[in-house]
Amino acid sequence: MNKLKHQQARLRGIAVWTNAGAHLGYFVEEPDKEGLIGPSEDINPDRGCISFARDLPWHLFSVYRHSARLAEAVRRALNSLHGITVKPEIVKPNEKWHRAVNQACKLPEKIFPMEVPKHIARLRLSDDGQVLTVNFPQHIQLRFPPTLRATCSLVMDGNSPSYKVPLP
């Protein structure tokens, strides 16, 4: 976020096309040490891109994991420091959060070729929509054709007539 806000980096979209449809994602664009525009070396050192199919479930998993850890830390601190016992309370479901989780569970696993060796988070909702199961790390097996067609959003200018193309 700092690169986008303070260092004039740009967020760019990318699509990789297969027979099964588009695999959508993004990358952060900025000049390298020589001034050549392309994927940020800090964020994408391999010039790779980030698919929404891998990124969104990962962040949702992180919210759940960190929320559970924070709640446990607060419970332990209150118990050990003040002798207060905290009991979990069931609250009314948040409809916006439920919709977001439901949509994330429906995302097709259309990751990018360079992400295949990396771990993904798999999200599943129970039939009644009340229990979310998150499996991490999960490996995904996708086969890509030897050549792919990619569409990338970029802007050329007079100062940077060359571009380092991102690698999905």
DRENKOL-78287 format. One record per residue (C-alpha): residue number from 1; residue in three letters; x, y, z. Coordinates in Angstrom, 2 decimals. Example, Ala and Ser with C-alpha at 12.3 -4.5 7.8 and 13.67 -1.06 7.14 Angstrom:
2
PT  nr rest       u       v       w
PT   1  ALA   12.30   -4.50    7.80
PT   2  SER   13.67   -1.06    7.14
# end
This chain:
168
PT  nr rest       u       v       w
PT   1  MET    0.00    0.00    0.00
PT   2  ASN    2.85    2.42    0.77
PT   3  LYS    4.22    1.99   -2.74
PT   4  LEU    0.86    2.95   -4.21
PT   5  LYS    0.31    5.84   -1.83
PT   6  HIS    3.79    7.32   -1.40
PT   7  GLN    6.04    6.00   -4.16
PT   8  GLN    3.87    6.53   -7.28
PT   9  ALA    3.57    2.81   -7.97
PT  10  ARG    0.51    1.65   -9.86
PT  11  LEU   -1.77   -1.35   -9.48
PT  12  ARG   -2.20   -3.10  -12.83
PT  13  GLY   -4.59   -5.83  -13.91
PT  14  ILE   -3.70   -8.98  -15.80
PT  15  ALA   -5.67  -11.86  -17.31
PT  16  VAL   -4.29  -15.20  -18.46
PT  17  TRP   -6.49  -16.96  -20.97
PT  18  THR   -6.91  -20.74  -21.14
PT  19  ASN   -9.60  -22.93  -22.70
PT  20  ALA  -11.37  -22.82  -19.31
PT  21  GLY  -11.57  -19.01  -19.38
PT  22  ALA   -9.69  -16.11  -17.82
PT  23  HIS   -7.50  -16.30  -14.72
PT  24  LEU   -7.62  -12.77  -13.28
PT  25  GLY   -5.16  -10.95  -11.07
PT  26  TYR   -2.88   -7.98  -10.56
PT  27  PHE    0.65   -6.76   -9.99
PT  28  VAL    2.27   -3.62   -8.60
PT  29  GLU    4.14   -1.63  -11.23
PT  30  GLU    7.07    0.70  -10.60
PT  31  PRO   10.47    1.56  -12.11
PT  32  ASP   13.41   -0.70  -11.33
PT  33  LYS   16.91    0.57  -10.40
PT  34  GLU   17.64    1.39  -14.03
PT  35  GLY   14.31    3.20  -14.45
PT  36  LEU   12.65    0.47  -16.52
PT  37  ILE    8.94    0.20  -15.74
PT  38  GLY    7.52   -3.23  -14.83
PT  39  PRO    6.44   -5.39  -11.89
PT  40  SER    7.81   -4.15   -8.55
PT  41  GLU   11.00   -6.00   -7.65
PT  42  ASP   10.12   -5.68   -3.95
PT  43  ILE    6.64   -7.17   -4.22
PT  44  ASN    7.10   -9.41   -7.26
PT  45  PRO   10.85  -10.29   -7.29
PT  46  ASP   10.21  -13.06   -9.83
PT  47  ARG    8.21  -10.62  -12.02
PT  48  GLY    5.21  -12.81  -11.18
PT  49  CYS    1.65  -11.65  -10.71
PT  50  ILE   -0.90  -12.31   -8.00
PT  51  SER   -4.15  -14.05   -8.92
PT  52  PHE   -7.37  -13.09   -7.18
PT  53  ALA   -8.11  -16.82   -6.84
PT  54  ARG   -5.07  -17.27   -4.58
PT  55  ASP   -4.96  -13.85   -2.92
PT  56  LEU   -8.55  -13.36   -1.72
PT  57  PRO   -8.95  -16.73    0.09
PT  58  TRP   -5.48  -16.26    1.61
PT  59  HIS   -6.44  -12.88    3.10
PT  60  LEU   -9.76  -14.22    4.37
PT  61  PHE   -7.89  -17.12    6.01
PT  62  SER   -5.49  -14.58    7.57
PT  63  VAL   -8.38  -12.60    9.06
PT  64  TYR   -9.77  -15.74   10.71
PT  65  ARG   -6.36  -16.96   11.90
PT  66  HIS   -5.31  -13.62   13.37
PT  67  SER   -8.74  -12.98   14.90
PT  68  ALA   -8.63  -16.32   16.70
PT  69  ARG   -5.08  -15.67   17.94
PT  70  LEU   -5.98  -12.17   19.13
PT  71  ALA   -9.08  -13.39   20.96
PT  72  GLU   -7.04  -16.11   22.68
PT  73  ALA   -4.31  -13.63   23.68
PT  74  VAL   -6.88  -11.25   25.18
PT  75  ARG   -8.61  -14.12   27.01
PT  76  ARG   -5.32  -15.34   28.51
PT  77  ALA   -4.17  -11.83   29.45
PT  78  LEU   -7.44  -11.01   31.22
PT  79  ASN   -7.42  -14.34   33.01
PT  80  SER   -3.80  -14.22   34.17
PT  81  LEU   -3.59  -10.50   35.00
PT  82  HIS   -7.02   -9.87   36.48
PT  83  GLY   -8.52  -13.31   37.12
PT  84  ILE  -11.33  -12.50   34.68
PT  85  THR  -12.85  -15.43   32.83
PT  86  VAL  -14.09  -14.51   29.39
PT  87  LYS  -16.65  -16.75   27.73
PT  88  PRO  -17.33  -16.58   24.00
PT  89  GLU  -20.69  -15.10   23.13
PT  90  ILE  -22.69  -15.96   20.04
PT  91  VAL  -23.64  -12.77   18.26
PT  92  LYS  -26.01  -11.98   15.42
PT  93  PRO  -24.37  -12.81   12.07
PT  94  ASN  -23.07   -9.92   10.00
PT  95  GLU  -24.80  -10.14    6.62
PT  96  LYS  -22.05   -8.29    4.70
PT  97  TRP  -19.37  -10.57    6.15
PT  98  HIS  -21.49  -13.64    5.36
PT  99  ARG  -21.89  -12.50    1.73
PT 100  ALA  -18.15  -11.85    1.41
PT 101  VAL  -17.29  -15.31    2.76
PT 102  ASN  -19.93  -16.93    0.56
PT 103  GLN  -18.53  -15.22   -2.55
PT 104  ALA  -14.95  -16.15   -1.62
PT 105  CYS  -15.98  -19.80   -1.31
PT 106  LYS  -17.36  -19.68   -4.85
PT 107  LEU  -14.15  -18.36   -6.43
PT 108  PRO  -12.86  -20.77   -9.06
PT 109  GLU   -9.32  -21.97   -8.38
PT 110  LYS   -7.93  -20.13  -11.40
PT 111  ILE   -4.48  -19.27  -10.14
PT 112  PHE   -1.51  -18.26  -12.31
PT 113  PRO    1.10  -20.76  -13.55
PT 114  MET    3.86  -19.33  -11.32
PT 115  GLU    1.60  -19.81   -8.27
PT 116  VAL    1.03  -23.55   -8.77
PT 117  PRO    3.99  -24.54   -6.52
PT 118  LYS    2.85  -22.14   -3.78
PT 119  HIS    0.30  -22.91   -1.07
PT 120  ILE   -3.31  -21.80   -1.33
PT 121  ALA   -6.09  -21.55    1.24
PT 122  ARG   -9.19  -23.58    0.37
PT 123  LEU  -12.49  -22.32    1.77
PT 124  ARG  -15.64  -24.41    2.09
PT 125  LEU  -19.01  -23.54    3.62
PT 126  SER  -21.26  -26.20    5.08
PT 127  ASP  -24.53  -26.90    3.26
PT 128  ASP  -26.43  -24.73    5.73
PT 129  GLY  -23.85  -21.92    5.37
PT 130  GLN  -23.08  -21.87    9.10
PT 131  VAL  -19.65  -23.51    9.27
PT 132  LEU  -16.62  -22.29    7.35
PT 133  THR  -13.79  -24.78    6.90
PT 134  VAL  -10.41  -23.42    5.90
PT 135  ASN   -7.68  -25.77    4.76
PT 136  PHE   -4.16  -24.40    4.58
PT 137  PRO   -1.71  -25.23    3.14
PT 138  GLN   -3.28  -26.84    0.11
PT 139  HIS   -1.55  -27.68   -3.14
PT 140  ILE   -3.42  -27.26   -6.38
PT 141  GLN   -2.78  -29.27   -9.50
PT 142  LEU   -3.43  -27.33  -12.69
PT 143  ARG   -2.09  -28.02  -16.12
PT 144  PHE   -1.48  -25.12  -18.42
PT 145  PRO   -0.89  -25.30  -22.16
PT 146  PRO    2.73  -24.74  -23.25
PT 147  THR    1.86  -21.25  -24.48
PT 148  LEU   -0.61  -18.86  -22.90
PT 149  ARG   -2.25  -15.66  -23.96
PT 150  ALA   -2.14  -12.87  -21.40
PT 151  THR   -3.75   -9.46  -21.39
PT 152  CYS   -2.12   -6.83  -19.22
PT 153  SER   -3.04   -3.27  -18.30
PT 154  LEU   -0.11   -0.87  -18.67
PT 155  VAL    0.62    2.70  -19.74
PT 156  MET    3.66    3.65  -21.79
PT 157  ASP    5.06    7.18  -21.65
PT 158  GLY    7.81    9.20  -23.31
PT 159  ASN   10.19    8.71  -20.41
PT 160  SER    9.98    4.91  -20.38
PT 161  PRO    9.63    3.55  -23.93
PT 162  SER   10.49    0.00  -22.76
PT 163  TYR    8.57   -2.24  -20.38
PT 164  LYS    9.40   -5.38  -18.36
PT 165  VAL    6.41   -7.60  -19.01
PT 166  PRO    5.00   -9.40  -15.94
PT 167  LEU    5.10  -13.19  -15.84
PT 168  PRO    1.91  -14.86  -14.65
# end
